[in-house]
């Protein structure tokens, strides 16, 4: 199990969690942040500092955002475990689940 970032992070990307993560496993995508499941050590330091309450332990992910669990893992498919977000840099693209979320401020 790992921590997961869900929909409230889309188009916000506050980044307070980045400063708290002791293993640098939170990667930035174009529209949201993602936790690398193979690099996360389940310490939970990121969860209480998130101002949008977007971070959940995988088992506690609300049903309405359940697609974000697999999306957080799938976005790293083909990337492997690069050993930290700072060394890798931003992700080139978001997961299709994130791409399908209507942009904040847009009319659906």
Biopython code that builds the backbone (N, CA, C, O; Angstrom):
import numpy as np
from Bio.PDB.StructureBuilder import StructureBuilder

atoms = [
    (1, "UNK", "N", (0.833, -1.188, 0.000)),
    (1, "UNK", "CA", (0.000, 0.000, 0.000)),
    (1, "UNK", "C", (0.872, 1.244, 0.000)),
    (1, "UNK", "O", (2.043, 1.219, 0.380)),
    (2, "UNK", "N", (0.260, 2.324, -0.438)),
    (2, "UNK", "CA", (0.980, 3.584, -0.532)),
    (2, "UNK", "C", (-0.003, 4.733, -0.376)),
    (2, "UNK", "O", (-1.204, 4.514, -0.215)),
    (3, "UNK", "N", (0.495, 5.927, -0.422)),
    (3, "UNK", "CA", (-0.364, 7.105, -0.417)),
    (3, "UNK", "C", (-0.682, 7.483, -1.854)),
    (3, "UNK", "O", (0.084, 7.193, -2.773)),
    (4, "UNK", "N", (-1.831, 8.139, -2.035)),
    (4, "UNK", "CA", (-2.342, 8.497, -3.355)),
    (4, "UNK", "C", (-2.795, 9.951, -3.324)),
    (4, "UNK", "O", (-3.354, 10.420, -2.332)),
    (5, "UNK", "N", (-2.551, 10.646, -4.407)),
    (5, "UNK", "CA", (-3.057, 12.016, -4.554)),
    (5, "UNK", "C", (-4.283, 11.957, -5.455)),
    (5, "UNK", "O", (-4.257, 11.326, -6.512)),
    (6, "UNK", "N", (-5.366, 12.622, -5.029)),
    (6, "UNK", "CA", (-6.645, 12.540, -5.726)),
    (6, "UNK", "C", (-7.037, 13.866, -6.386)),
    (6, "UNK", "O", (-6.259, 14.819, -6.412)),
    (7, "UNK", "N", (-8.236, 13.902, -6.906)),
    (7, "UNK", "CA", (-8.740, 14.996, -7.730)),
    (7, "UNK", "C", (-8.594, 16.408, -7.151)),
    (7, "UNK", "O", (-8.352, 17.332, -7.928)),
    (8, "UNK", "N", (-8.723, 16.633, -5.842)),
    (8, "UNK", "CA", (-8.594, 18.009, -5.365)),
    (8, "UNK", "C", (-7.257, 18.680, -5.705)),
    (8, "UNK", "O", (-7.145, 19.903, -5.635)),
    (9, "UNK", "N", (-6.252, 17.893, -6.070)),
    (9, "UNK", "CA", (-4.947, 18.462, -6.443)),
    (9, "UNK", "C", (-4.924, 18.977, -7.885)),
    (9, "UNK", "O", (-4.089, 19.811, -8.236)),
    (10, "UNK", "N", (-5.834, 18.485, -8.710)),
    (10, "UNK", "CA", (-5.826, 18.857, -10.134)),
    (10, "UNK", "C", (-5.958, 20.372, -10.272)),
    (10, "UNK", "O", (-6.876, 20.986, -9.727)),
    (11, "UNK", "N", (-5.033, 20.947, -11.003)),
    (11, "UNK", "CA", (-4.957, 22.385, -11.283)),
    (11, "UNK", "C", (-4.639, 23.244, -10.061)),
    (11, "UNK", "O", (-4.750, 24.468, -10.121)),
    (12, "UNK", "N", (-4.241, 22.604, -8.942)),
    (12, "UNK", "CA", (-3.865, 23.361, -7.745)),
    (12, "UNK", "C", (-2.367, 23.223, -7.495)),
    (12, "UNK", "O", (-1.653, 24.224, -7.441)),
    (13, "UNK", "N", (-1.886, 21.986, -7.343)),
    (13, "UNK", "CA", (-0.469, 21.676, -7.138)),
    (13, "UNK", "C", (0.184, 22.597, -6.102)),
    (13, "UNK", "O", (1.160, 23.277, -6.421)),
    (14, "UNK", "N", (-0.325, 22.632, -4.892)),
    (14, "UNK", "CA", (0.203, 23.489, -3.828)),
    (14, "UNK", "C", (1.667, 23.213, -3.522)),
    (14, "UNK", "O", (2.417, 24.152, -3.254)),
    (15, "UNK", "N", (2.087, 21.989, -3.553)),
    (15, "UNK", "CA", (3.468, 21.542, -3.371)),
    (15, "UNK", "C", (3.980, 21.553, -1.930)),
    (15, "UNK", "O", (5.167, 21.314, -1.713)),
    (16, "UNK", "N", (3.133, 21.820, -0.946)),
    (16, "UNK", "CA", (3.581, 21.755, 0.448)),
    (16, "UNK", "C", (4.072, 20.348, 0.770)),
    (16, "UNK", "O", (4.984, 20.171, 1.579)),
    (17, "UNK", "N", (3.468, 19.357, 0.138)),
    (17, "UNK", "CA", (3.840, 17.963, 0.373)),
    (17, "UNK", "C", (5.267, 17.666, -0.086)),
    (17, "UNK", "O", (5.935, 16.809, 0.492)),
    (18, "UNK", "N", (5.734, 18.356, -1.106)),
    (18, "UNK", "CA", (7.086, 18.116, -1.620)),
    (18, "UNK", "C", (8.138, 18.376, -0.550)),
    (18, "UNK", "O", (9.113, 17.633, -0.440)),
    (19, "UNK", "N", (7.943, 19.423, 0.234)),
    (19, "UNK", "CA", (8.905, 19.774, 1.278)),
    (19, "UNK", "C", (8.902, 18.774, 2.425)),
    (19, "UNK", "O", (9.908, 18.633, 3.121)),
    (20, "UNK", "N", (7.793, 18.078, 2.632)),
    (20, "UNK", "CA", (7.666, 17.142, 3.741)),
    (20, "UNK", "C", (8.115, 15.727, 3.408)),
    (20, "UNK", "O", (8.447, 14.959, 4.311)),
    (21, "UNK", "N", (8.131, 15.370, 2.138)),
    (21, "UNK", "CA", (8.455, 14.002, 1.739)),
    (21, "UNK", "C", (9.949, 13.713, 1.950)),
    (21, "UNK", "O", (10.796, 14.338, 1.312)),
    (22, "UNK", "N", (10.272, 12.768, 2.844)),
    (22, "UNK", "CA", (11.686, 12.501, 3.128)),
    (22, "UNK", "C", (12.392, 11.687, 2.043)),
    (22, "UNK", "O", (13.619, 11.590, 2.051)),
    (23, "UNK", "N", (11.634, 11.100, 1.107)),
    (23, "UNK", "CA", (12.254, 10.268, 0.077)),
    (23, "UNK", "C", (12.061, 10.817, -1.335)),
    (23, "UNK", "O", (12.409, 10.149, -2.308)),
    (24, "UNK", "N", (11.513, 12.023, -1.457)),
    (24, "UNK", "CA", (11.379, 12.694, -2.754)),
    (24, "UNK", "C", (10.608, 11.844, -3.774)),
    (24, "UNK", "O", (11.031, 11.697, -4.920)),
    (25, "UNK", "N", (9.459, 11.282, -3.330)),
    (25, "UNK", "CA", (8.695, 10.396, -4.212)),
    (25, "UNK", "C", (7.468, 11.071, -4.824)),
    (25, "UNK", "O", (6.649, 10.402, -5.455)),
    (26, "UNK", "N", (7.330, 12.381, -4.649)),
    (26, "UNK", "CA", (6.173, 13.095, -5.196)),
    (26, "UNK", "C", (6.621, 13.851, -6.439)),
    (26, "UNK", "O", (7.443, 14.765, -6.382)),
    (27, "UNK", "N", (6.051, 13.436, -7.558)),
    (27, "UNK", "CA", (6.433, 13.967, -8.872)),
    (27, "UNK", "C", (5.381, 14.941, -9.368)),
    (27, "UNK", "O", (4.193, 14.789, -9.086)),
    (28, "UNK", "N", (5.825, 15.934, -10.103)),
    (28, "UNK", "CA", (4.918, 16.939, -10.641)),
    (28, "UNK", "C", (4.562, 16.634, -12.090)),
    (28, "UNK", "O", (5.435, 16.471, -12.942)),
    (29, "UNK", "N", (3.269, 16.562, -12.345)),
    (29, "UNK", "CA", (2.768, 16.456, -13.709)),
    (29, "UNK", "C", (2.286, 17.826, -14.148)),
    (29, "UNK", "O", (2.313, 18.762, -13.348)),
    (30, "UNK", "N", (1.849, 17.978, -15.379)),
    (30, "UNK", "CA", (1.364, 19.274, -15.837)),
    (30, "UNK", "C", (0.198, 19.843, -15.027)),
    (30, "UNK", "O", (0.113, 21.056, -14.835)),
    (31, "UNK", "N", (-0.711, 18.965, -14.545)),
    (31, "UNK", "CA", (-1.899, 19.464, -13.844)),
    (31, "UNK", "C", (-2.014, 19.020, -12.395)),
    (31, "UNK", "O", (-2.790, 19.604, -11.638)),
    (32, "UNK", "N", (-1.267, 18.008, -11.991)),
    (32, "UNK", "CA", (-1.336, 17.562, -10.595)),
    (32, "UNK", "C", (-0.041, 16.861, -10.186)),
    (32, "UNK", "O", (0.842, 16.627, -11.011)),
    (33, "UNK", "N", (0.052, 16.537, -8.920)),
    (33, "UNK", "CA", (1.197, 15.828, -8.366)),
    (33, "UNK", "C", (0.849, 14.347, -8.232)),
    (33, "UNK", "O", (-0.320, 13.988, -8.087)),
    (34, "UNK", "N", (1.867, 13.495, -8.279)),
    (34, "UNK", "CA", (1.697, 12.043, -8.201)),
    (34, "UNK", "C", (2.705, 11.463, -7.225)),
    (34, "UNK", "O", (3.848, 11.915, -7.161)),
    (35, "UNK", "N", (2.279, 10.459, -6.462)),
    (35, "UNK", "CA", (3.170, 9.758, -5.552)),
    (35, "UNK", "C", (3.601, 8.452, -6.210)),
    (35, "UNK", "O", (2.766, 7.631, -6.591)),
    (36, "UNK", "N", (4.908, 8.272, -6.336)),
    (36, "UNK", "CA", (5.444, 7.055, -6.950)),
    (36, "UNK", "C", (5.270, 5.904, -5.963)),
    (36, "UNK", "O", (5.864, 5.928, -4.885)),
    (37, "UNK", "N", (4.464, 4.892, -6.311)),
    (37, "UNK", "CA", (4.175, 3.817, -5.353)),
    (37, "UNK", "C", (5.373, 2.955, -4.967)),
    (37, "UNK", "O", (5.379, 2.374, -3.881)),
    (38, "UNK", "N", (6.375, 2.857, -5.814)),
    (38, "UNK", "CA", (7.551, 2.048, -5.492)),
    (38, "UNK", "C", (8.574, 2.814, -4.660)),
    (38, "UNK", "O", (9.463, 2.213, -4.057)),
    (39, "UNK", "N", (8.453, 4.119, -4.628)),
    (39, "UNK", "CA", (9.403, 4.939, -3.874)),
    (39, "UNK", "C", (8.839, 5.421, -2.540)),
    (39, "UNK", "O", (9.602, 5.759, -1.635)),
    (40, "UNK", "N", (7.523, 5.458, -2.408)),
    (40, "UNK", "CA", (6.868, 5.906, -1.178)),
    (40, "UNK", "C", (7.152, 4.909, -0.054)),
    (40, "UNK", "O", (7.035, 3.699, -0.243)),
    (41, "UNK", "N", (7.521, 5.425, 1.107)),
    (41, "UNK", "CA", (7.810, 4.571, 2.261)),
    (41, "UNK", "C", (6.663, 4.581, 3.276)),
    (41, "UNK", "O", (6.821, 4.114, 4.404)),
    (42, "UNK", "N", (5.531, 5.107, 2.874)),
    (42, "UNK", "CA", (4.309, 5.120, 3.696)),
    (42, "UNK", "C", (4.482, 5.834, 5.028)),
    (42, "UNK", "O", (3.889, 5.426, 6.027)),
    (43, "UNK", "N", (5.276, 6.884, 5.059)),
    (43, "UNK", "CA", (5.498, 7.599, 6.315)),
    (43, "UNK", "C", (4.327, 8.514, 6.674)),
    (43, "UNK", "O", (4.100, 8.801, 7.849)),
    (44, "UNK", "N", (3.584, 8.970, 5.665)),
    (44, "UNK", "CA", (2.426, 9.817, 5.912)),
    (44, "UNK", "C", (2.734, 11.275, 6.157)),
    (44, "UNK", "O", (1.823, 12.035, 6.486)),
    (45, "UNK", "N", (3.974, 11.699, 6.013)),
    (45, "UNK", "CA", (4.332, 13.095, 6.276)),
    (45, "UNK", "C", (3.628, 14.067, 5.339)),
    (45, "UNK", "O", (3.380, 15.213, 5.713)),
    (46, "UNK", "N", (3.309, 13.633, 4.147)),
    (46, "UNK", "CA", (2.686, 14.500, 3.147)),
    (46, "UNK", "C", (1.218, 14.790, 3.438)),
    (46, "UNK", "O", (0.731, 15.884, 3.152)),
    (47, "UNK", "N", (0.525, 13.830, 3.996)),
    (47, "UNK", "CA", (-0.931, 13.935, 4.161)),
    (47, "UNK", "C", (-1.391, 15.140, 4.990)),
    (47, "UNK", "O", (-2.255, 15.883, 4.524)),
    (48, "UNK", "N", (-0.856, 15.370, 6.193)),
    (48, "UNK", "CA", (-1.393, 16.466, 7.005)),
    (48, "UNK", "C", (-1.058, 17.870, 6.500)),
    (48, "UNK", "O", (-1.714, 18.830, 6.904)),
    (49, "UNK", "N", (-0.063, 18.015, 5.634)),
    (49, "UNK", "CA", (0.304, 19.349, 5.154)),
    (49, "UNK", "C", (-0.427, 19.754, 3.874)),
    (49, "UNK", "O", (-0.301, 20.893, 3.425)),
    (50, "UNK", "N", (-1.176, 18.845, 3.295)),
    (50, "UNK", "CA", (-1.873, 19.135, 2.046)),
    (50, "UNK", "C", (-3.070, 20.042, 2.321)),
    (50, "UNK", "O", (-4.019, 19.619, 2.981)),
    (51, "UNK", "N", (-3.044, 21.287, 1.824)),
    (51, "UNK", "CA", (-4.139, 22.219, 2.119)),
    (51, "UNK", "C", (-5.452, 21.869, 1.414)),
    (51, "UNK", "O", (-6.512, 22.339, 1.827)),
    (52, "UNK", "N", (-5.399, 21.063, 0.373)),
    (52, "UNK", "CA", (-6.625, 20.687, -0.332)),
    (52, "UNK", "C", (-7.136, 19.309, 0.093)),
    (52, "UNK", "O", (-8.126, 18.813, -0.444)),
    (53, "UNK", "N", (-6.453, 18.701, 1.056)),
    (53, "UNK", "CA", (-6.811, 17.370, 1.544)),
    (53, "UNK", "C", (-6.951, 16.387, 0.387)),
    (53, "UNK", "O", (-7.942, 15.665, 0.276)),
    (54, "UNK", "N", (-5.927, 16.379, -0.473)),
    (54, "UNK", "CA", (-5.902, 15.547, -1.672)),
    (54, "UNK", "C", (-5.190, 14.220, -1.463)),
    (54, "UNK", "O", (-5.282, 13.339, -2.317)),
    (55, "UNK", "N", (-4.487, 14.053, -0.358)),
    (55, "UNK", "CA", (-3.642, 12.878, -0.155)),
    (55, "UNK", "C", (-4.307, 11.904, 0.808)),
    (55, "UNK", "O", (-4.737, 12.270, 1.902)),
    (56, "UNK", "N", (-4.377, 10.645, 0.364)),
    (56, "UNK", "CA", (-5.035, 9.600, 1.135)),
    (56, "UNK", "C", (-4.174, 8.348, 1.147)),
    (56, "UNK", "O", (-3.471, 8.047, 0.182)),
    (57, "UNK", "N", (-4.243, 7.617, 2.270)),
    (57, "UNK", "CA", (-3.674, 6.279, 2.267)),
    (57, "UNK", "C", (-4.530, 5.489, 1.283)),
    (57, "UNK", "O", (-5.753, 5.631, 1.277)),
    (58, "UNK", "N", (-3.914, 4.675, 0.466)),
    (58, "UNK", "CA", (-4.611, 4.007, -0.632)),
    (58, "UNK", "C", (-5.911, 3.317, -0.188)),
    (58, "UNK", "O", (-6.914, 3.387, -0.897)),
    (59, "UNK", "N", (-5.905, 2.668, 0.948)),
    (59, "UNK", "CA", (-7.105, 1.982, 1.445)),
    (59, "UNK", "C", (-8.197, 2.950, 1.876)),
    (59, "UNK", "O", (-9.361, 2.563, 1.976)),
    (60, "UNK", "N", (-7.836, 4.211, 2.135)),
    (60, "UNK", "CA", (-8.793, 5.216, 2.607)),
    (60, "UNK", "C", (-9.250, 6.166, 1.509)),
    (60, "UNK", "O", (-9.960, 7.132, 1.787)),
    (61, "UNK", "N", (-8.858, 5.912, 0.281)),
    (61, "UNK", "CA", (-9.229, 6.762, -0.846)),
    (61, "UNK", "C", (-10.747, 6.750, -1.008)),
    (61, "UNK", "O", (-11.332, 5.676, -1.154)),
    (62, "UNK", "N", (-11.406, 7.916, -0.986)),
    (62, "UNK", "CA", (-12.862, 7.948, -1.145)),
    (62, "UNK", "C", (-13.293, 7.312, -2.469)),
    (62, "UNK", "O", (-12.610, 7.444, -3.484)),
    (63, "UNK", "N", (-14.406, 6.638, -2.443)),
    (63, "UNK", "CA", (-14.930, 5.937, -3.613)),
    (63, "UNK", "C", (-15.033, 6.865, -4.830)),
    (63, "UNK", "O", (-14.743, 6.453, -5.954)),
    (64, "UNK", "N", (-15.440, 8.095, -4.605)),
    (64, "UNK", "CA", (-15.615, 9.035, -5.722)),
    (64, "UNK", "C", (-14.304, 9.317, -6.465)),
    (64, "UNK", "O", (-14.326, 9.747, -7.618)),
    (65, "UNK", "N", (-13.179, 9.081, -5.816)),
    (65, "UNK", "CA", (-11.875, 9.317, -6.434)),
    (65, "UNK", "C", (-11.085, 8.019, -6.589)),
    (65, "UNK", "O", (-9.862, 8.058, -6.721)),
    (66, "UNK", "N", (-11.749, 6.892, -6.576)),
    (66, "UNK", "CA", (-11.067, 5.598, -6.617)),
    (66, "UNK", "C", (-10.199, 5.415, -7.862)),
    (66, "UNK", "O", (-9.214, 4.679, -7.813)),
    (67, "UNK", "N", (-10.540, 6.063, -8.969)),
    (67, "UNK", "CA", (-9.733, 5.934, -10.194)),
    (67, "UNK", "C", (-8.351, 6.563, -10.039)),
    (67, "UNK", "O", (-7.449, 6.274, -10.826)),
    (68, "UNK", "N", (-8.177, 7.412, -9.043)),
    (68, "UNK", "CA", (-6.879, 8.058, -8.852)),
    (68, "UNK", "C", (-5.848, 7.124, -8.240)),
    (68, "UNK", "O", (-4.651, 7.389, -8.342)),
    (69, "UNK", "N", (-6.279, 6.033, -7.603)),
    (69, "UNK", "CA", (-5.334, 5.039, -7.085)),
    (69, "UNK", "C", (-4.544, 4.414, -8.216)),
    (69, "UNK", "O", (-3.317, 4.514, -8.237)),
    (70, "UNK", "N", (-5.224, 3.764, -9.166)),
    (70, "UNK", "CA", (-4.508, 3.196, -10.307)),
    (70, "UNK", "C", (-3.805, 4.264, -11.156)),
    (70, "UNK", "O", (-2.724, 4.015, -11.691)),
    (71, "UNK", "N", (-4.401, 5.428, -11.278)),
    (71, "UNK", "CA", (-3.781, 6.493, -12.090)),
    (71, "UNK", "C", (-2.433, 6.903, -11.516)),
    (71, "UNK", "O", (-1.484, 7.126, -12.267)),
    (72, "UNK", "N", (-2.336, 7.008, -10.170)),
    (72, "UNK", "CA", (-1.060, 7.370, -9.545)),
    (72, "UNK", "C", (0.020, 6.347, -9.838)),
    (72, "UNK", "O", (1.189, 6.706, -9.979)),
    (73, "UNK", "N", (-0.353, 5.076, -9.931)),
    (73, "UNK", "CA", (0.626, 4.029, -10.246)),
    (73, "UNK", "C", (0.901, 3.972, -11.744)),
    (73, "UNK", "O", (2.054, 3.879, -12.166)),
    (74, "UNK", "N", (-0.153, 4.027, -12.539)),
    (74, "UNK", "CA", (-0.022, 3.877, -13.993)),
    (74, "UNK", "C", (0.805, 4.982, -14.647)),
    (74, "UNK", "O", (1.452, 4.744, -15.667)),
    (75, "UNK", "N", (0.791, 6.179, -14.077)),
    (75, "UNK", "CA", (1.534, 7.285, -14.691)),
    (75, "UNK", "C", (3.038, 6.997, -14.705)),
    (75, "UNK", "O", (3.784, 7.591, -15.483)),
    (76, "UNK", "N", (3.471, 6.082, -13.837)),
    (76, "UNK", "CA", (4.898, 5.739, -13.773)),
    (76, "UNK", "C", (5.253, 4.514, -14.607)),
    (76, "UNK", "O", (6.417, 4.117, -14.658)),
    (77, "UNK", "N", (4.271, 3.918, -15.255)),
    (77, "UNK", "CA", (4.515, 2.756, -16.100)),
    (77, "UNK", "C", (5.500, 3.136, -17.205)),
    (77, "UNK", "O", (5.316, 4.140, -17.892)),
    (78, "UNK", "N", (6.508, 2.352, -17.362)),
    (78, "UNK", "CA", (7.533, 2.644, -18.364)),
    (78, "UNK", "C", (8.639, 3.552, -17.848)),
    (78, "UNK", "O", (9.703, 3.647, -18.459)),
    (79, "UNK", "N", (8.392, 4.220, -16.724)),
    (79, "UNK", "CA", (9.394, 5.109, -16.144)),
    (79, "UNK", "C", (10.281, 4.363, -15.159)),
    (79, "UNK", "O", (11.445, 4.713, -14.965)),
    (80, "UNK", "N", (9.721, 3.336, -14.541)),
    (80, "UNK", "CA", (10.459, 2.628, -13.509)),
    (80, "UNK", "C", (10.514, 3.452, -12.246)),
    (80, "UNK", "O", (9.612, 4.245, -11.975)),
    (81, "UNK", "N", (11.556, 3.272, -11.478)),
    (81, "UNK", "CA", (11.775, 4.030, -10.249)),
    (81, "UNK", "C", (13.054, 4.841, -10.419)),
    (81, "UNK", "O", (14.146, 4.353, -10.125)),
    (82, "UNK", "N", (12.920, 6.081, -10.895)),
    (82, "UNK", "CA", (14.112, 6.883, -11.195)),
    (82, "UNK", "C", (14.896, 7.349, -9.980)),
    (82, "UNK", "O", (15.969, 7.933, -10.132)),
    (83, "UNK", "N", (14.387, 7.107, -8.777)),
    (83, "UNK", "CA", (15.161, 7.448, -7.588)),
    (83, "UNK", "C", (14.946, 8.848, -7.076)),
    (83, "UNK", "O", (15.821, 9.406, -6.414)),
    (84, "UNK", "N", (13.808, 9.424, -7.366)),
    (84, "UNK", "CA", (13.480, 10.726, -6.815)),
    (84, "UNK", "C", (13.025, 11.728, -7.847)),
    (84, "UNK", "O", (13.522, 11.776, -8.972)),
    (85, "UNK", "N", (12.071, 12.520, -7.433)),
    (85, "UNK", "CA", (11.472, 13.510, -8.329)),
    (85, "UNK", "C", (12.445, 14.626, -8.705)),
    (85, "UNK", "O", (12.431, 15.098, -9.842)),
    (86, "UNK", "N", (13.279, 15.048, -7.773)),
    (86, "UNK", "CA", (14.196, 16.160, -8.053)),
    (86, "UNK", "C", (15.178, 15.789, -9.162)),
    (86, "UNK", "O", (15.479, 16.609, -10.031)),
    (87, "UNK", "N", (15.669, 14.572, -9.131)),
    (87, "UNK", "CA", (16.623, 14.135, -10.155)),
    (87, "UNK", "C", (15.944, 13.921, -11.503)),
    (87, "UNK", "O", (16.549, 14.146, -12.551)),
    (88, "UNK", "N", (14.692, 13.488, -11.474)),
    (88, "UNK", "CA", (13.969, 13.195, -12.715)),
    (88, "UNK", "C", (13.409, 14.448, -13.370)),
    (88, "UNK", "O", (13.453, 14.581, -14.593)),
    (89, "UNK", "N", (12.891, 15.352, -12.581)),
    (89, "UNK", "CA", (12.222, 16.536, -13.114)),
    (89, "UNK", "C", (10.749, 16.256, -13.348)),
    (89, "UNK", "O", (10.278, 15.145, -13.102)),
    (90, "UNK", "N", (10.010, 17.268, -13.828)),
    (90, "UNK", "CA", (8.564, 17.108, -14.026)),
    (90, "UNK", "C", (8.233, 16.012, -15.037)),
    (90, "UNK", "O", (8.994, 15.745, -15.967)),
    (91, "UNK", "N", (7.085, 15.392, -14.828)),
    (91, "UNK", "CA", (6.588, 14.399, -15.775)),
    (91, "UNK", "C", (6.110, 15.112, -17.038)),
    (91, "UNK", "O", (5.594, 16.227, -16.964)),
    (92, "UNK", "N", (6.277, 14.488, -18.169)),
    (92, "UNK", "CA", (5.910, 15.111, -19.440)),
    (92, "UNK", "C", (4.408, 15.215, -19.635)),
    (92, "UNK", "O", (3.918, 16.131, -20.296)),
    (93, "UNK", "N", (3.673, 14.259, -19.048)),
    (93, "UNK", "CA", (2.225, 14.305, -19.235)),
    (93, "UNK", "C", (1.516, 13.735, -18.024)),
    (93, "UNK", "O", (2.091, 12.987, -17.233)),
    (94, "UNK", "N", (0.249, 14.107, -17.898)),
    (94, "UNK", "CA", (-0.593, 13.580, -16.840)),
    (94, "UNK", "C", (-1.212, 12.266, -17.284)),
    (94, "UNK", "O", (-1.169, 11.907, -18.460)),
    (95, "UNK", "N", (-1.780, 11.564, -16.338)),
    (95, "UNK", "CA", (-2.530, 10.345, -16.636)),
    (95, "UNK", "C", (-3.825, 10.756, -17.348)),
    (95, "UNK", "O", (-4.339, 11.842, -17.081)),
    (96, "UNK", "N", (-4.365, 9.925, -18.243)),
    (96, "UNK", "CA", (-5.623, 10.244, -18.921)),
    (96, "UNK", "C", (-6.788, 10.551, -17.972)),
    (96, "UNK", "O", (-7.678, 11.325, -18.324)),
    (97, "UNK", "N", (-6.793, 9.960, -16.782)),
    (97, "UNK", "CA", (-7.836, 10.275, -15.800)),
    (97, "UNK", "C", (-7.785, 11.756, -15.449)),
    (97, "UNK", "O", (-8.825, 12.405, -15.334)),
    (98, "UNK", "N", (-6.591, 12.288, -15.281)),
    (98, "UNK", "CA", (-6.425, 13.698, -14.953)),
    (98, "UNK", "C", (-6.776, 14.558, -16.159)),
    (98, "UNK", "O", (-7.415, 15.600, -16.018)),
    (99, "UNK", "N", (-6.365, 14.128, -17.332)),
    (99, "UNK", "CA", (-6.701, 14.870, -18.547)),
    (99, "UNK", "C", (-8.207, 15.000, -18.733)),
    (99, "UNK", "O", (-8.676, 15.973, -19.323)),
    (100, "UNK", "N", (-8.963, 14.034, -18.236)),
    (100, "UNK", "CA", (-10.419, 14.053, -18.417)),
    (100, "UNK", "C", (-11.136, 14.954, -17.416)),
    (100, "UNK", "O", (-12.322, 15.236, -17.584)),
    (101, "UNK", "N", (-10.435, 15.412, -16.376)),
    (101, "UNK", "CA", (-11.053, 16.291, -15.383)),
    (101, "UNK", "C", (-11.174, 17.687, -15.967)),
    (101, "UNK", "O", (-10.208, 18.225, -16.509)),
    (102, "UNK", "N", (-12.353, 18.271, -15.859)),
    (102, "UNK", "CA", (-12.577, 19.616, -16.377)),
    (102, "UNK", "C", (-11.701, 20.609, -15.606)),
    (102, "UNK", "O", (-11.633, 20.570, -14.377)),
    (103, "UNK", "N", (-11.052, 21.474, -16.327)),
    (103, "UNK", "CA", (-10.155, 22.460, -15.727)),
    (103, "UNK", "C", (-10.919, 23.363, -14.756)),
    (103, "UNK", "O", (-12.071, 23.721, -15.003)),
    (104, "UNK", "N", (-10.277, 23.718, -13.669)),
    (104, "UNK", "CA", (-10.857, 24.617, -12.691)),
    (104, "UNK", "C", (-11.189, 25.934, -13.396)),
    (104, "UNK", "O", (-10.367, 26.487, -14.126)),
    (105, "UNK", "N", (-12.385, 26.415, -13.167)),
    (105, "UNK", "CA", (-12.798, 27.679, -13.768)),
    (105, "UNK", "C", (-13.437, 27.524, -15.134)),
    (105, "UNK", "O", (-13.972, 28.487, -15.683)),
    (106, "UNK", "N", (-13.386, 26.303, -15.694)),
    (106, "UNK", "CA", (-14.010, 26.067, -16.998)),
    (106, "UNK", "C", (-15.459, 25.693, -16.816)),
    (106, "UNK", "O", (-15.858, 25.171, -15.775)),
    (107, "UNK", "N", (-16.225, 25.960, -17.819)),
    (107, "UNK", "CA", (-17.622, 25.555, -17.798)),
    (107, "UNK", "C", (-17.737, 24.241, -18.539)),
    (107, "UNK", "O", (-17.319, 24.120, -19.690)),
    (108, "UNK", "N", (-18.309, 23.262, -17.865)),
    (108, "UNK", "CA", (-18.427, 21.921, -18.461)),
    (108, "UNK", "C", (-19.559, 21.843, -19.461)),
    (108, "UNK", "O", (-19.791, 20.788, -20.049)),
]
sb = StructureBuilder()
sb.init_structure("model")
sb.init_model(0)
sb.init_chain("A")
sb.init_seg("    ")
for serial, (resi, resn, name, xyz) in enumerate(atoms, 1):
    if name == "N":
        sb.init_residue(resn, " ", resi, " ")
    sb.init_atom(name, np.array(xyz, "f"), 0.0, 1.0, " ", f" {name:<3s}", serial, name[0])
structure = sb.get_structure()
